[in-house]
Amino acid sequence: PMSCKSLVFKVPEPGFDPRGVDVDSNGVVWTALAASSHLASFDFRKCMDVNGTAKPDGSQCREGWTLYETDGPKLKGTQVPADFHYYNWVDQHNISGFGTNTPFATGSNSDALLALNPQTKEWIKLRVPYPLGFYSRGMDGRIDDPNTGWKGRGLWANYGTHFVWHIEGGKGTKGKIAHFQIRPDPLAR
């Protein structure tokens, strides 16, 4: 407010169509790129020159952007991604057990929630363990009881309300909520 200066930062190509924004506890901004099947991070601390000539097209600070292409489905006979990342969320409190600040994207066309390990650039896919399709459009995490380990925390994701009846159940089928709890190992009690 003191400088009366606004900065615009546009996602660089090949990324496009940002949907949803969340910020990790280090101030890094994350956004899901719906049409290019990327999860993008923007770290303002990497910007070399934000006090120079303003660029109204938002092209300054390309060095602040990192694009992570998801490894979801491709359109038949092409390398064009078919997944649609409608929303993203950052796990600031290690609710998932994958680590603090783990970014997630909804995989609306891959029936999954996608978690990214930015250090290894590996994706972890969470799927509903039932033949029911999973058309997620939103997610969040919640800690109900921090003293009970993985049992007291979980991820919640919704089914999109528009197309639920196309998946299973026919017209009139209501949307559902999926609850994911990740054990630290398969035999954890």
C-alpha positions in Angstrom: 0.0 0.0 0.0 2.8 2.5 0.7 4.3 2.1 -2.7 1.0 2.1 -4.6 2.6 -0.5 -6.8 0.9 -3.7 -8.1 2.7 -6.5 -9.7 1.2 -9.1 -12.1 3.0 -12.5 -12.6 1.7 -14.5 -15.5 2.3 -18.3 -15.8 4.9 -18.8 -18.5 4.4 -21.1 -21.4 3.8 -24.0 -21.8 1.6 -23.6 -18.7 -1.8 -22.1 -18.9 -5.3 -21.8 -17.3 -4.5 -21.5 -13.6 -7.3 -22.7 -11.2 -7.1 -22.3 -7.5 -4.2 -20.8 -5.6 -2.7 -21.8 -2.3 0.4 -20.7 -0.4 2.8 -22.9 1.5 4.3 -21.9 4.9 7.4 -20.5 3.1 5.4 -18.1 1.0 5.6 -20.1 -2.2 2.4 -19.8 -4.2 1.1 -22.9 -5.9 -1.6 -23.1 -8.6 -3.1 -26.0 -10.6 -2.9 -25.4 -14.4 -6.1 -27.0 -15.6 -5.6 -27.0 -19.4 -1.8 -27.8 -19.5 -1.8 -30.5 -16.8 0.9 -28.8 -14.6 1.2 -27.9 -11.0 3.0 -24.6 -10.9 4.9 -22.9 -8.1 5.9 -19.2 -7.9 8.6 -18.1 -5.5 8.9 -14.3 -5.3 12.3 -14.7 -3.6 13.8 -15.9 -6.9 12.8 -12.7 -8.8 15.8 -10.8 -10.0 14.3 -7.4 -10.8 10.9 -6.4 -9.7 11.7 -2.7 -9.3 12.6 -2.1 -13.0 10.3 -1.2 -15.8 6.8 -2.6 -15.2 5.6 -5.2 -17.7 1.9 -5.0 -18.0 1.7 -8.4 -19.6 2.9 -10.0 -16.4 6.0 -11.5 -18.0 8.5 -10.3 -15.4 10.1 -12.9 -13.1 10.0 -16.0 -15.2 12.7 -17.3 -12.9 10.2 -17.4 -10.1 8.1 -20.0 -11.8 8.6 -23.8 -11.8 6.2 -26.0 -13.7 5.7 -29.7 -12.8 3.9 -31.7 -15.5 1.6 -34.3 -14.1 2.0 -37.8 -15.4 -1.7 -38.5 -16.0 -3.5 -39.8 -19.1 -2.9 -38.4 -22.6 -5.4 -37.9 -25.4 -5.4 -41.0 -27.6 -2.6 -41.0 -30.2 -1.0 -37.8 -28.8 1.2 -36.4 -26.1 -1.5 -33.9 -25.1 -2.5 -34.3 -21.4 -6.1 -35.3 -20.8 -6.2 -34.5 -17.1 -7.9 -31.4 -15.8 -6.6 -30.0 -12.6 -9.6 -28.0 -11.3 -8.2 -27.2 -7.9 -5.1 -27.4 -5.7 -4.2 -27.4 -2.0 -1.0 -27.2 0.0 -0.7 -29.4 3.1 1.0 -26.9 5.4 0.6 -29.1 8.5 1.5 -32.6 7.2 -2.0 -33.9 7.5 -1.4 -36.3 4.7 1.8 -37.7 6.2 3.7 -36.9 3.0 5.5 -33.9 4.6 4.9 -30.3 5.5 4.1 -28.1 2.5 3.2 -31.0 0.1 1.2 -29.6 -2.8 -1.8 -31.4 -4.2 -3.8 -31.1 -7.3 -7.2 -32.7 -8.1 -7.1 -35.0 -11.1 -10.6 -34.6 -12.4 -9.9 -36.7 -15.5 -7.6 -39.3 -13.8 -9.9 -40.3 -10.9 -7.2 -39.2 -8.4 -5.7 -36.7 -6.0 -2.1 -36.0 -7.0 0.5 -35.2 -4.4 3.9 -33.8 -5.6 7.3 -34.3 -3.9 9.0 -31.1 -5.2 12.5 -32.4 -4.3 12.2 -35.7 -6.3 9.5 -34.4 -8.8 7.7 -37.7 -8.1 3.9 -37.9 -8.0 1.8 -39.8 -5.5 -1.7 -40.8 -6.7 -4.5 -41.3 -4.2 -7.5 -43.2 -5.7 -10.9 -44.3 -4.3 -10.5 -48.0 -3.7 -13.8 -49.0 -5.3 -14.9 -49.2 -9.0 -16.8 -45.9 -8.5 -15.3 -43.1 -10.6 -13.8 -40.1 -8.7 -14.4 -36.7 -10.3 -12.8 -34.5 -7.7 -13.2 -30.7 -7.9 -12.1 -29.7 -4.4 -10.1 -30.9 -1.4 -8.9 -29.9 2.1 -7.3 -31.4 5.1 -8.3 -31.6 8.7 -6.8 -32.6 12.0 -9.5 -33.9 14.4 -7.2 -35.3 17.1 -3.4 -34.6 16.9 -2.8 -37.2 19.6 -4.0 -40.2 17.6 -1.5 -40.1 14.7 -2.8 -40.9 11.3 -6.2 -41.9 12.6 -6.9 -38.3 13.8 -6.2 -36.6 10.5 -7.3 -36.9 6.9 -7.8 -35.4 3.5 -11.3 -34.7 2.3 -12.2 -34.4 -1.4 -15.6 -33.9 -3.1 -17.0 -35.3 -6.3 -17.9 -32.5 -8.7 -21.7 -31.9 -8.6 -22.2 -31.5 -12.3 -21.4 -34.9 -13.6 -21.9 -37.3 -10.7 -24.9 -39.1 -12.4 -22.7 -39.9 -15.4 -20.3 -41.9 -13.3 -22.7 -44.2 -11.4 -26.3 -44.2 -10.2 -28.1 -42.3 -13.0 -30.0 -39.1 -12.8 -30.6 -37.8 -9.3 -27.4 -39.2 -7.9 -25.9 -36.8 -5.3 -22.3 -35.8 -4.9 -20.1 -37.6 -2.4 -17.2 -36.8 -0.1 -14.2 -39.0 0.0 -12.1 -39.2 3.1 -8.4 -40.3 2.7 -6.3 -41.4 5.7 -2.8 -42.4 4.9 -1.1 -44.9 7.2 2.7 -44.4 7.8 3.1 -48.1 6.8 0.7 -50.8 5.7 0.4 -52.5 9.1 0.1 -49.3 11.2 -2.7 -49.5 13.7 
